Amino acid sequence: MNINNMIKSVRCARRLSVKELSQKADISTKFLYDIEAGKRGVSYITLYKIAKALNVTCDYLILGEERNLSNELVSVLVQLDTKEQKLLYTMALEIIKLRESEVK
């Protein structure tokens, strides 16, 4: 199933009209009609807005399934040696600290 059909399918499953979804995603109703009809492409930003409004991930709209990021992360981590894993861990902690300091 392509993105256009997937958007329409999820919208219908959520029992949303094109107008309701377009309002939630902050895009025009005509634009959403055109996307679902395959007349217009969708940028990543617009795809994100639609996915957020539908309460799904962009991966779901593109692939038809949620990616399991935890499993993917573990599969990458096991390929690193111990020193690299510790470095990545330290970097992740620093990112968390930075984000927390920006919130304050």
HUQUIUR-V793683 format. One record per residue. N is the residue number from 0. RES is the residue in three letters. PHI is phi as a letter, one per 30 degrees, with the letter a starting at -180 (* if undefined). D_LAST is the distance of its C-alpha to the last C-alpha in whole Angstrom. Layout:
n;res;phi;d_last
N;RES;PHI;D_LAST
N;RES;PHI;D_LAST
//
This chain:
n;res;phi;d_last
0;MET;*;44
1;ASN;d;42
2;ILE;e;39
3;ASN;e;41
4;ASN;d;42
5;MET;d;39
6;ILE;e;37
7;LYS;d;40
8;SER;d;41
9;VAL;d;37
10;ARG;e;37
11;CYS;d;41
12;ALA;d;40
13;ARG;d;37
14;ARG;h;39
15;LEU;c;38
16;SER;d;40
17;VAL;e;39
18;LYS;d;38
19;GLU;d;35
20;LEU;d;34
21;SER;d;34
22;GLN;d;32
23;LYS;d;29
24;ALA;d;29
25;ASP;h;29
26;ILE;b;32
27;SER;d;36
28;THR;d;38
29;LYS;d;41
30;PHE;d;39
31;LEU;d;38
32;TYR;e;42
33;ASP;d;43
34;ILE;d;40
35;GLU;d;42
36;ALA;d;45
37;GLY;i;44
38;LYS;d;45
39;ARG;b;42
40;GLY;d;39
41;VAL;b;36
42;SER;d;33
43;TYR;d;30
44;ILE;d;28
45;THR;d;30
46;LEU;e;31
47;TYR;d;27
48;LYS;d;27
49;ILE;d;30
50;ALA;d;29
51;LYS;d;26
52;ALA;d;28
53;LEU;d;31
54;ASN;i;28
55;VAL;b;29
56;THR;c;28
57;CYS;d;30
58;ASP;e;32
59;TYR;d;33
60;LEU;d;35
61;ILE;d;36
62;LEU;c;37
63;GLY;i;38
64;GLU;a;36
65;GLU;d;33
66;ARG;d;32
67;ASN;c;31
68;LEU;d;28
69;SER;d;28
70;ASN;d;32
71;GLU;d;32
72;LEU;d;29
73;VAL;d;31
74;SER;d;34
75;VAL;d;32
76;LEU;d;31
77;VAL;d;35
78;GLN;d;36
79;LEU;c;34
80;ASP;d;35
81;THR;e;34
82;LYS;d;32
83;GLU;d;31
84;GLN;d;29
85;LYS;d;27
86;LEU;d;26
87;LEU;d;25
88;TYR;d;23
89;THR;d;22
90;MET;d;20
91;ALA;d;19
92;LEU;d;17
93;GLU;d;16
94;ILE;d;15
95;ILE;d;13
96;LYS;d;11
97;LEU;d;10
98;ARG;d;9
99;GLU;d;7
100;SER;d;5
101;GLU;d;6
102;VAL;d;4
103;LYS;d;0
//
